[in-house]
Amino acid sequence: MGKVIEMFGINVFNDEVMRQRLPRETYQALHRTIDNGRRLDPQVASVVANAMKDWALEHGATHYTHWFQPLNSVTAEKHDAFLSPLSGGRIINDFSGKELVRGEADASSLPSGGLRSTFEARGYTAWDPTSYAFIKEHTLCIPTAYCSYSGEALDKKTPLLRSMEAVNRQAVRILKLFGRNDATRVTPSVGPEQEYFLVDKKLYEQRSDLIFAGRTLFGAMAPKGQELGDHFFGTIKPRVQAFMSELNKELWKLGVLAKTEHNETAPSQHEMAPIYSTVNIACDHNQLTMEIMKKVADRHGLYCLLNEKPFEGVNGSGKHNNWSLTTNTGYNLLEPGDSPYDSAQFLLFLMSVIKAVDENQDLLRASVASAGNDHRLGGFEAPPAIISIFLGDELTEILESIEKGTAYSGREKTEMTVGVHMLPKFPKDTTDRNRTSPFAFTGNKFEFRMLGSSASISAANVVLNTIVAESLRQFADELEKAENFQEALHDLIVRTIRAHKRIIFNGNNYSPEWVDEAAARGLLKLDSTVDALPCYTDEKNIRLFSTHGVLSENELRSRRDIGLDAFAKMTGIEAKTMLMMARRQILPAVLKYTGEIAAAGNHILQFGQHLPHTAADELVERLCRGCDALNQCIERLSGSLEGQPADGEPLERARYMHDSVMPEMAALRKVADELESITDRKAWPFPTYDQLLFTT
């Protein structure tokens, strides 16, 4: 443990390093910017830049980069050396406050959703001092926001910071009503659990679908999958344990609070869970985690698959987003309290989330929409594409008692009146967990389970922060005008329970009956990305994000179009990869194998075995029928691709790929997988599921 403490954060320009290296006045001025959102003084930036440069050089850095998160869910960086020329051909190491605070990046080559034209190339990166700089492979990485020349957000970080400020403003208003004047700032905290698969790198390199699409587009299920439940929490294999050990060390050096590691449900599937951080830092750290996972896996002869559904027939991978609100005094606002006021305050914040989720099911679904996640959601190992909230039996019963004004049937036999009688003590774990719920209360936080494993957590948290901010705004507007706060609070909570209890469901979200019940309740069922993303530009949602200054109408439209465009392009890449593999690998291999079996059958006949119908004849017939069917599917898929709209709107192109191309892809896969099941494994042209899933 001592070694862990010594290595933790050694590559991070964190608060301890700043306290040691910055003059006291500079350190305090920087903290005023970080803690209170004040404008950064250029002179302070210059002092910080010089200290940061000296620290980075001492740690072996030769370059610096403004590390940012464009709208393609990965990270971007352009490296510049710490060099400045002097006369006589000499150089010095230099890094100014201006270079720290602002950089310039090409804004036409990265996704902009129409915010930038090809000829409008200028974009800016701006230092985010709330997220620590770090060193990665001899480069000082400075977390930054990324915007266009005209000021629109072209990244994931900017709206996240805006949404954090939005929920802070409204939460502080509520706390003042409860007399909590010591709490001057409220910050969303998040702990994102990261699921992933590890496969042998040599096998990965033999599959074009894994290389181009990140998931298997063909593959018959192996005889064994996850039926026995023997992989989940099972003994970690030495090769995987070596990967996990190095991963932990690399993440700890970068200040990532990696804590939990274990085998997940599917074979070759695993999970890493960190300790909670503020949502901005958690987002940065999760992006780093995904990058480091791939690099460490490569050093161990493995490949890390982050696609949401890399293998048909076994569980896919998600990212559970554990979200709560915390004051600057260290109080979790979703922690049930002991006193009447604490309990009433908890209930009001709980109601704000319930109301927000019910009124904005569409936005939450859109925030996790992607081509990969569409294959996972509703697949009986992940939440369905229907939003609901799990509260647990006890808390649900408490809300019902408050709504009806009746005595709670639990340990306290008092009439449930908010703020007058103390709520029954509500320990964290009085009810079971519900892993089928997309949005579950787990004692002092909400676990949003619909995020895909490859996605940035930013979009989901932007939505979550903003919709809760709107609920709190409406609550504060009403309660600030109340003549009797206690009565108004009680009435507000009762009305909110009655208006939004339809979103609460503690049962099995996987059951077919829930789909029917959800429809009867009026809950949305947005099965695909094509159904979900257009809601970003619904009038109510434009008004919501504009009201809180999180995203403008143009910024929302850009995110809608980028998502739809990515869906169409990814589906096109997958379809073309399937055609390539089917034409160049599967069909030739099966035809060759068919010829070998036919020759073997003829050899039997030459030795006088004049049987009317041999096993070889039967197999040859099945293979021939399969090859004919495969060829027909190839032609149909090829034709559907050729018919796609060339210059249509993003929604039109995405809808066409979903409705016309994907069914042909499914048909081609079905035939190919049937052929795999009757073809000699040695003749099959690429590694199969049993090899991919059981060789790490």
C-alpha positions, -999 to +999 in steps of 0.1 A: +000+000+000+029+023+007+041+020-029+006+029-041+005+060-020+039+070-033+030+065-069-005+080-068-007+112-088+030+114-095+022+125-131-004+150-121+001+188-115-024+185-086-033+208-057-004+195-036+021+203-063+006+237-069+007+245-032+044+237-032+055+254-064+033+285-067+036+317-046+010+319-020-008+348-036-009+330-070-021+297-054-049+316-037-059+335-068-060+303-088-082+287-062-106+316-063-110+309-100-114+271-095-138+274-065-158+304-073-157+306-111-138+339-111-120+352-142-083+342-143-058+370-141-033+368-170-004+375-146-016+345-125-017+324-157+019+333-165+032+323-131+012+290-132+025+283-167+061+287-157+057+264-127+038+239-147+066+239-174+094+234-148+075+205-132+068+189-165+104+191-177+116+176-144+092+147-151+106+141-186+081+160-207+093+174-240+060+186-254+027+201-242-008+197-257-043+211-251-061+179-244-098+182-254-129+161-261-144+168-295-179+156-305-168+121-316-166+108-281-128+104-281-100+128-271-079+150-294-044+165-289-019+184-309+017+184-295+040+214-293+076+212-280+087+234-251+111+252-275+117+288-284+146+299-306+174+323-296+200+340-317+229+319-329+209+288-334+203+282-297+170+273-280+154+276-246+125+258-230+096+282-229+059+281-221+038+312-215+006+320-198-010+327-231+000+293-244-014+277-212-047+295-213-055+293-250-046+273-281-058+270-316-070+239-333-085+231-367-123+233-363-132+220-398-118+185-397-136+174-364-173+169-362-193+202-359-228+193-370-229+223-393-215+248-367-184+251-389-180+250-427-150+234-443-135+268-451-140+280-415-112+263-399-104+283-368-113+268-334-100+276-299-090+255-269-093+271-235-077+258-203-101+242-177-083+249-144-108+228-125-092+196-140-056+190-132-029+189-160-010+156-163+019+140-181+012+112-206+041+097-226+064+127-223+037+152-230+021+177-206-016+173-212-037+204-203-075+197-201-093+222-222-126+232-236-130+235-274-151+261-291-156+277-326-144+311-337-179+323-331-181+308-296-202+277-301-192+246-280-175+220-303-168+196-274-181+175-246-165+195-217-180+230-223-217+220-219-208+198-190-192+227-172-222+249-180-246+222-167-226+219-135-231+256-129-268+254-137-275+227-111-253+245-086-273+278-089-306+261-084-295+237-056-280+266-036-314+284-038-331+254-023-305+250+005-310+286+015-347+279+020-337+252+045-313+276+062-282+259+049-263+292+043-229+275+049-233+255+016-223+280-011-217+255-039-232+222-050-213+199-073-225+167-091-203+137-082-200+107-104-184+072-103-185+056-137-181+018-137-163+007-169-170-027-185-148-041-213-137-073-231-102-086-235-093-109-265-060-122-278-045-096-300-034-122-326-069-134-330-083-099-331-059-091-360-075-119-380-110-105-379-118-075-401-150-069-383-133-063-350-107-041-367-132-019-386-163-021-365-151-030-330-176-059-328-181-092-345-205-090-375-204-128-379-201-155-354-220-186-343-224-190-306-199-213-289-212-244-271-206-226-238-213-190-230-223-175-196-250-201-188-231-215-158-224-181-142-189-193-136-171-162-149-188-135-129-166-126-099-146-158-107-109-162-102-090-138-125-067-156-150-030-148-146-027-130-180-057-108-172-045-102-137-012-090-151-031-066-173-052-053-144-022-048-122-004-027-148-036-008-156-041+001-120-005+015-117-008+035-149-041+050-138-029+057-102+000+076-116-025+098-135-045+104-103-074+081-115-090+066-084-092+030-098-105+009-070-125-022-080-117-049-106-134-082-113-146-106-140-180-097-154-208-120-165-197-129-201-166-149-207-136-126-213-156-096-199-143-075-170-150-043-151-131-015-134-148+009-110-133+041-096-140+061-065-163+091-070-151+124-083-167+157-094-184+150-127-160+171-147-129+152-134-148+119-136-154+125-173-118+134-180-106+103-160-130+080-178-117+092-212-081+085-199-091+051-186-104+039-219-073+051-237-049+036-211-069+003-212-061-002-249-024+007-245-019-016-215-037-044-232-015-041-263+016-046-241+001-079-228-007-093-262-043-085-257-069-062-273-094-043-253-129-041-268-151-013-256-179-018-281-213-022-264-221-055-280-189-072-294-203-107-293-239-118-301-254-141-276-235-130-245-238-099-224-227-066-238-208-039-219-222-007-203-210+021-181-229+026-149-231+063-140-235+067-103-246+103-098-252+124-066-251+160-055-226+171-029-222+205-011-189+222-006-193+214+031-192+177+022-229+168+026-245+144+001-279+159-008-292+124-017-283+110+017-315+105+038-312+126+069-318+120+107-337+152+116-371+163+102-354+191+082-327+168+068-354+143+058-376+170+042-346+183+023-337+148+011-372+143+000-373+175-020-341+167-038-353+132-044-385+146-059-365+169-081-348+138-097-380+119-100-398+148-117-368+155-140-365+119-151-403+115-158-405+148-177-373+142-198-373+105-206-366+114-242-335+134-234-320+107-211-326+081-238-310+104-265-280+110-242-270+073-245-280+067-281-254+052-305-252+025-331-233+002-307-256+008-277-287+000-298-275-036-300-272-038-262-302-020-247-331-044-242-309-074-248-318-091-215-285-081-200-290-043-201-318-020-193-345-017-219-350+014-240-377+025-216-368+049-188-380+041-153-368+046-117-362+020-091-366+033-055-370+001-035-400-011-016-394+009+016-388+043+000-417+037-023-440+029+006-429+061+024-438+082-007-471+065-009-478+072+027-469+109+022-491+111-009-521+096+009-515+112+043-517+078+060-495+061+086-464+044+073-466+007+079-429+003+087-412+010+120-428+044+126-466+044+130-470+082+126-489+101+100-465+111+072-464+149+071-433+164+057-413+186+080-435+179+110-428+143+119-394+128+114-393+103+086-385+067+096-347+061+096-338+050+061-305+031+061-288+028+028-294-009+022-329-017+034-340-029+000-325-052-026-307-038-057-325-040-091-299-046-119-326-045-145-335-009-138-321+018-161-322+044-133-319+031-097-317+047-063-290+029-044-290+045-010-274+079-015-270+081-053-288+073-085-272+047-109-279+055-145-272+021-162-280+029-198-247+044-209-227+025-235-192+013-226-174+032-254-193+065-248-181+096-231-201+101-199-205+138-206-237+137-227-256+118-200-244+140-172-251+172-192-287+160-195-290+148-159-275+180-144-297+202-166-330+185-161-325+184-123-316+220-124-349+228-140-369+208-114-350+227-086-356+260-104-394+254-105-394+242-068-374+273-057-396+297-076-426+283-058-412+279-023-395+313-023-429+329-026-446+308+000-460+324+031-458+292+051-427+272+040-436+240+058-471+238+043-459+248+009-431+222+010-455+194+020-480+203-007-453+205-033-439+171-025-474+155-024-482+170-058-449+159-073-454+123-061-489+122-076-478+137-109-447+116-115-452+082-097-458+065-130-420+066-136-414+045-105-411+008-112-394-017-088-401-049-108-383-068-136-376-044-164-366-073-187-401-089-186-424-085-217-452-076-193-433-044-183-433-032-219-471-034-220-474-018-186-450+010-195-471+018-226-502+019-204-485+044-181-476+066-211-438+060-208-417+064-240-402+035-258-375+048-281-359+016-294-332+031-316-308+060-320-329+071-350-359+074-328-342+091-299-318+117-312-343+139-330-358+148-297-328+171-289-344+198-311-380+195-298-392+229-287-394+220-250-358+208-250-345+238-268-362+260-242-349+239-214-312+240-224-314+277-234-330+287-201-301+273-182-274+285-207-262+249-213-267+245-250-281+268-277-305+257-304-276+255-329-255+235-305-284+211-299-290+207-336-253+200-341-253+172-316-284+157-331-270+157-366-235+145-355-251+115-337-274+106-367-245+110-391-223+088-370-251+062-368-254+062-406-217+061-412-210+033-387-238+012-401-223+017-436-189+007-424-203-024-408-223-033-440-192-028-462-171-049-438-197-077-439-197-077-477-159-078-478-157-107-454-185-126-470-172-122-506-134-126-499-134-150-470-165-168-461-179-178-496-145-189-510-137-209-479-170-227-478-169-234-516-135-249-512-146-270-482-177-281-502-154-293-530-133-313-505-163-330-491-177-337-525-144-352-535-144-373-504-179-386-513-167-396-547-137-414-532-161-435-511-181-445-542-149-456-560-143-482-533-177-498-540-198-481-514-228-476-537-251-460-511-281-440-524-273-410-502-241-407-482-234-383-453-211-365-477-239-360-502-261-346-475-235-322-462-226-311-497-262-304-504-266-283-472-234-264-480-244-257-515-278-244-504-261-222-478-237-208-504-265-199-527-284-183-499-252-164-488-247-151-523-283-139-525-279-121-492-247-105-504-264-092-535-294-078-515-271-061-489-250-046-517-282-033-535-295-018-503-262+000-497-262+014-533-297+028-527-288+049-497-295+087-500-262+103-511-269+139-499-299+136-477-304+151-443-287+131-414-321+119-402-330+106-436-297+088-441-298+073-406-334+062-410-326+045-443-297+026-428-318+015-399-349+005-419-333-008-452-297-018-446-297-033-411-324-060-419-302-071-449-272-072-426-291-094-401-302-118-429-266-121-442-253-128-407-279-155-401-270-175-432-232-171-426-235-182-390-255-213-401-227-221-426-201-217-398-219-244-378-215-270-405-180-260-418-148-276-406-132-252-381-099-255-399-116-244-431-133-214-415-114-182-425-112-164-392-113-171-355-146-182-340-163-173-307-149-203-288-114-191-297-121-154-290-139-158-258-119-186-241-083-180-249-074-151-225 
